[in-house]
């Protein structure tokens, strides 16, 4: 890992947030590679899983901030790997819905690739009381909401 050049004791939240963000991006890039995916496809698969059974290409495009052409390429790659299936929407054959079809091999590879991290995070959680974990959870939830709101704002500003 890269060494930081900040003075000792400068553990401010801005620095820690950037450090955490970078670590997460690099970890997810390596995890995606371990699963035979690129980072965009991996994160789009996650967005589809969270959306559920009625996800559409348009929703994925908006959620991920991708053009419709790029979204189609992502869906083509995920479908070729057997991770999704596109189908006509019940009751409206003009609309396409996306069904996630995670295969056992991918689930097993994910479990193996994340085993060390999941163990370390479980050990880390043991160092905090229930009330501390609740506070951390509230902070992470609020921080995520702030980032998501900022993302919406950035995207709407870029269209203006």
C-alpha positions as YAML, in Angstrom:
chain: A
units: angstrom
residues:
- id: 1
  name: UNK
  ca: [0.00, 0.00, 0.00]
- id: 2
  name: UNK
  ca: [1.07, 3.56, -0.63]
- id: 3
  name: UNK
  ca: [2.61, 5.40, 2.26]
- id: 4
  name: UNK
  ca: [0.89, 8.62, 3.27]
- id: 5
  name: UNK
  ca: [2.84, 11.83, 3.78]
- id: 6
  name: UNK
  ca: [0.66, 13.47, 6.41]
- id: 7
  name: UNK
  ca: [2.12, 14.45, 9.76]
- id: 8
  name: UNK
  ca: [1.64, 12.12, 12.72]
- id: 9
  name: UNK
  ca: [-1.69, 12.68, 14.44]
- id: 10
  name: UNK
  ca: [-3.41, 14.11, 11.37]
- id: 11
  name: UNK
  ca: [-6.13, 11.44, 11.32]
- id: 12
  name: UNK
  ca: [-8.89, 13.86, 10.32]
- id: 13
  name: UNK
  ca: [-12.15, 12.51, 8.89]
- id: 14
  name: UNK
  ca: [-11.47, 13.90, 5.41]
- id: 15
  name: UNK
  ca: [-8.20, 12.02, 5.15]
- id: 16
  name: UNK
  ca: [-9.71, 8.86, 6.63]
- id: 17
  name: UNK
  ca: [-12.66, 9.07, 4.25]
- id: 18
  name: UNK
  ca: [-10.40, 9.36, 1.20]
- id: 19
  name: UNK
  ca: [-8.21, 6.53, 2.46]
- id: 20
  name: UNK
  ca: [-11.27, 4.31, 3.03]
- id: 21
  name: UNK
  ca: [-12.74, 5.22, -0.35]
- id: 22
  name: UNK
  ca: [-9.52, 4.36, -2.17]
- id: 23
  name: UNK
  ca: [-9.13, 1.08, -0.27]
- id: 24
  name: UNK
  ca: [-12.71, 0.10, -1.15]
- id: 25
  name: UNK
  ca: [-12.30, 0.93, -4.85]
- id: 26
  name: UNK
  ca: [-9.03, -1.02, -5.05]
- id: 27
  name: UNK
  ca: [-10.50, -3.96, -3.11]
- id: 28
  name: UNK
  ca: [-13.59, -4.10, -5.33]
- id: 29
  name: UNK
  ca: [-11.42, -3.90, -8.45]
- id: 30
  name: UNK
  ca: [-9.38, -6.89, -7.25]
- id: 31
  name: UNK
  ca: [-12.55, -8.74, -6.21]
- id: 32
  name: UNK
  ca: [-14.13, -8.15, -9.61]
- id: 33
  name: UNK
  ca: [-10.98, -9.48, -11.29]
- id: 34
  name: UNK
  ca: [-11.02, -12.55, -9.03]
- id: 35
  name: UNK
  ca: [-14.57, -13.21, -10.27]
- id: 36
  name: UNK
  ca: [-13.62, -12.72, -13.92]
- id: 37
  name: UNK
  ca: [-15.41, -9.37, -14.22]
- id: 38
  name: UNK
  ca: [-14.34, -5.79, -14.73]
- id: 39
  name: UNK
  ca: [-15.23, -3.24, -12.06]
- id: 40
  name: UNK
  ca: [-18.11, -1.68, -14.04]
- id: 41
  name: UNK
  ca: [-19.76, -5.05, -14.67]
- id: 42
  name: UNK
  ca: [-19.28, -6.07, -11.03]
- id: 43
  name: UNK
  ca: [-20.85, -2.88, -9.67]
- id: 44
  name: UNK
  ca: [-23.69, -3.06, -12.21]
- id: 45
  name: UNK
  ca: [-24.38, -6.64, -11.10]
- id: 46
  name: UNK
  ca: [-24.55, -5.37, -7.51]
- id: 47
  name: UNK
  ca: [-26.97, -2.60, -8.54]
- id: 48
  name: UNK
  ca: [-29.15, -5.20, -10.29]
- id: 49
  name: UNK
  ca: [-29.14, -7.48, -7.24]
- id: 50
  name: UNK
  ca: [-30.24, -4.57, -5.04]
- id: 51
  name: UNK
  ca: [-32.96, -3.51, -7.50]
- id: 52
  name: UNK
  ca: [-34.53, -6.96, -7.51]
- id: 53
  name: UNK
  ca: [-36.52, -8.87, -10.09]
- id: 54
  name: UNK
  ca: [-38.10, -5.92, -11.87]
- id: 55
  name: UNK
  ca: [-34.88, -4.12, -12.82]
- id: 56
  name: UNK
  ca: [-34.83, -2.61, -16.29]
- id: 57
  name: UNK
  ca: [-31.95, -1.53, -18.53]
- id: 58
  name: UNK
  ca: [-33.09, 2.09, -18.19]
- id: 59
  name: UNK
  ca: [-32.99, 1.91, -14.40]
- id: 60
  name: UNK
  ca: [-29.51, 0.39, -14.49]
- id: 61
  name: UNK
  ca: [-28.37, 3.09, -16.87]
- id: 62
  name: UNK
  ca: [-29.64, 5.80, -14.49]
- id: 63
  name: UNK
  ca: [-28.36, 4.06, -11.34]
- id: 64
  name: UNK
  ca: [-24.87, 3.53, -12.76]
- id: 65
  name: UNK
  ca: [-24.67, 6.79, -14.71]
- id: 66
  name: UNK
  ca: [-23.99, 4.93, -17.95]
- id: 67
  name: UNK
  ca: [-25.16, 5.67, -21.47]
- id: 68
  name: UNK
  ca: [-27.73, 3.28, -22.89]
- id: 69
  name: UNK
  ca: [-25.11, 1.93, -25.31]
- id: 70
  name: UNK
  ca: [-22.66, 1.20, -22.47]
- id: 71
  name: UNK
  ca: [-25.45, -0.34, -20.40]
- id: 72
  name: UNK
  ca: [-26.27, -2.67, -23.29]
- id: 73
  name: UNK
  ca: [-22.61, -3.74, -23.51]
- id: 74
  name: UNK
  ca: [-22.51, -4.40, -19.75]
- id: 75
  name: UNK
  ca: [-25.71, -6.45, -19.93]
- id: 76
  name: UNK
  ca: [-24.37, -8.36, -22.95]
- id: 77
  name: UNK
  ca: [-21.22, -9.30, -20.98]
- id: 78
  name: UNK
  ca: [-23.17, -10.28, -17.86]
- id: 79
  name: UNK
  ca: [-25.59, -12.35, -19.93]
- id: 80
  name: UNK
  ca: [-22.72, -14.08, -21.77]
- id: 81
  name: UNK
  ca: [-21.32, -15.11, -18.37]
- id: 82
  name: UNK
  ca: [-24.74, -16.49, -17.36]
- id: 83
  name: UNK
  ca: [-25.16, -13.94, -14.54]
- id: 84
  name: UNK
  ca: [-28.31, -12.29, -15.85]
- id: 85
  name: UNK
  ca: [-31.18, -13.08, -18.17]
- id: 86
  name: UNK
  ca: [-33.18, -10.47, -20.06]
- id: 87
  name: UNK
  ca: [-36.86, -11.12, -20.66]
- id: 88
  name: UNK
  ca: [-39.97, -9.31, -21.79]
- id: 89
  name: UNK
  ca: [-41.86, -7.77, -18.88]
- id: 90
  name: UNK
  ca: [-45.04, -9.60, -17.95]
- id: 91
  name: UNK
  ca: [-47.96, -7.61, -19.28]
- id: 92
  name: UNK
  ca: [-45.78, -5.33, -21.44]
- id: 93
  name: UNK
  ca: [-43.67, -7.20, -23.96]
- id: 94
  name: UNK
  ca: [-42.14, -3.91, -25.18]
- id: 95
  name: UNK
  ca: [-40.37, -3.50, -21.83]
- id: 96
  name: UNK
  ca: [-37.34, -5.59, -20.84]
- id: 97
  name: UNK
  ca: [-36.69, -6.78, -17.30]
- id: 98
  name: UNK
  ca: [-33.44, -8.20, -16.03]
- id: 99
  name: UNK
  ca: [-33.27, -11.30, -13.86]
- id: 100
  name: UNK
  ca: [-30.06, -11.97, -11.96]
- id: 101
  name: UNK
  ca: [-29.08, -15.63, -12.21]
- id: 102
  name: UNK
  ca: [-25.99, -16.02, -10.04]
- id: 103
  name: UNK
  ca: [-24.42, -19.38, -10.66]
- id: 104
  name: UNK
  ca: [-23.02, -21.55, -7.87]
- id: 105
  name: UNK
  ca: [-19.48, -21.16, -9.20]
- id: 106
  name: UNK
  ca: [-19.65, -17.36, -8.91]
- id: 107
  name: UNK
  ca: [-21.10, -17.56, -5.41]
- id: 108
  name: UNK
  ca: [-18.37, -19.99, -4.37]
- id: 109
  name: UNK
  ca: [-15.67, -17.79, -5.92]
- id: 110
  name: UNK
  ca: [-17.11, -14.74, -4.16]
- id: 111
  name: UNK
  ca: [-17.15, -16.56, -0.80]
- id: 112
  name: UNK
  ca: [-13.55, -17.70, -1.28]
- id: 113
  name: UNK
  ca: [-12.31, -14.29, -2.44]
- id: 114
  name: UNK
  ca: [-13.97, -12.41, 0.43]
- id: 115
  name: UNK
  ca: [-13.26, -14.92, 3.20]
- id: 116
  name: UNK
  ca: [-10.24, -13.05, 4.59]
- id: 117
  name: UNK
  ca: [-11.92, -9.65, 4.48]
- id: 118
  name: UNK
  ca: [-15.13, -10.94, 6.08]
- id: 119
  name: UNK
  ca: [-13.11, -12.54, 8.88]
- id: 120
  name: UNK
  ca: [-11.11, -9.37, 9.50]
- id: 121
  name: UNK
  ca: [-14.29, -7.26, 9.57]
- id: 122
  name: UNK
  ca: [-15.92, -9.67, 12.05]
- id: 123
  name: UNK
  ca: [-12.84, -9.43, 14.29]
- id: 124
  name: UNK
  ca: [-12.85, -5.66, 13.99]
- id: 125
  name: UNK
  ca: [-16.51, -5.49, 15.04]
- id: 126
  name: UNK
  ca: [-15.66, -7.37, 18.25]
- id: 127
  name: UNK
  ca: [-13.54, -4.41, 19.35]
- id: 128
  name: UNK
  ca: [-16.62, -2.17, 19.60]
- id: 129
  name: UNK
  ca: [-19.58, -2.16, 21.96]
- id: 130
  name: UNK
  ca: [-23.13, -2.53, 20.66]
- id: 131
  name: UNK
  ca: [-23.74, 1.20, 21.14]
- id: 132
  name: UNK
  ca: [-20.51, 2.07, 19.32]
- id: 133
  name: UNK
  ca: [-21.47, -0.20, 16.42]
- id: 134
  name: UNK
  ca: [-24.90, 1.44, 16.33]
- id: 135
  name: UNK
  ca: [-23.24, 4.88, 16.12]
- id: 136
  name: UNK
  ca: [-20.88, 3.67, 13.40]
- id: 137
  name: UNK
  ca: [-23.87, 2.25, 11.52]
- id: 138
  name: UNK
  ca: [-25.76, 5.55, 11.77]
- id: 139
  name: UNK
  ca: [-22.69, 7.45, 10.56]
- id: 140
  name: UNK
  ca: [-22.12, 5.11, 7.61]
- id: 141
  name: UNK
  ca: [-25.81, 5.26, 6.67]
- id: 142
  name: UNK
  ca: [-25.83, 9.06, 6.79]
- id: 143
  name: UNK
  ca: [-22.49, 9.31, 4.96]
- id: 144
  name: UNK
  ca: [-23.80, 7.01, 2.22]
- id: 145
  name: UNK
  ca: [-26.96, 9.14, 1.88]
- id: 146
  name: UNK
  ca: [-24.82, 12.29, 1.65]
- id: 147
  name: UNK
  ca: [-22.64, 10.73, -1.06]
- id: 148
  name: UNK
  ca: [-25.69, 9.50, -2.99]
- id: 149
  name: UNK
  ca: [-27.30, 12.96, -2.80]
- id: 150
  name: UNK
  ca: [-24.05, 14.54, -4.00]
- id: 151
  name: UNK
  ca: [-23.92, 12.06, -6.89]
- id: 152
  name: UNK
  ca: [-27.45, 13.00, -7.96]
- id: 153
  name: UNK
  ca: [-26.51, 16.68, -7.70]
- id: 154
  name: UNK
  ca: [-23.31, 16.21, -9.74]
- id: 155
  name: UNK
  ca: [-25.15, 14.31, -12.45]
- id: 156
  name: UNK
  ca: [-27.94, 16.90, -12.68]
- id: 157
  name: UNK
  ca: [-25.38, 19.76, -12.79]
- id: 158
  name: UNK
  ca: [-23.51, 18.07, -15.64]
- id: 159
  name: UNK
  ca: [-26.74, 17.95, -17.69]
- id: 160
  name: UNK
  ca: [-27.51, 21.63, -17.14]
...
